[in-house]
């Protein structure tokens, strides 16, 4: 079994084992996720390790040195940004609640994602180091740069006006 370009802690078998442990250890999962208001609360909620079997396995049938396989804080931050915040927003909207301010505060308290898009922006200019601004820049890249919509991009207009 090969997991092309994945590091062992990110193998699907390990992630599925962590998810299984999460479901086993946390009852009322959805309520817990919705109730979590801060990064620290979510980090505590997701402090999960794999089962005993997976401490010596990365995939079925091949034993390796025993290692604890915890969900890292950086991975939890990515889960918050890409999963929990959209779920919390959609749930609140369906219930007629306004939690946008709470979600914006949460995004401002999360570090920016570390990926090739943000690396490119950081090389060209100093960027704010929070998740709210990094998500905005990622969206701009996808909507303007990737779609060749340069003439409509406000960042391009700003940079051109600054150069003049």
Buried (B, 14 or more C-beta within 10 A) or exposed (E): EEBEEEEEBEBEBBBEBBEBBBEEEBEEEEEEBBEBBEBEBBBEBBEBBBEEEBBEBBBEEEEEEEBEBBBEEEBBBBBBBEEBBEEBBEBBEEEEEEBEEBBEEBBEBBBBBEEEBBEEBBEEEEBEEBBBBBBEBBEBBEEBBEEEEEEEBEBBEEEEEEEE
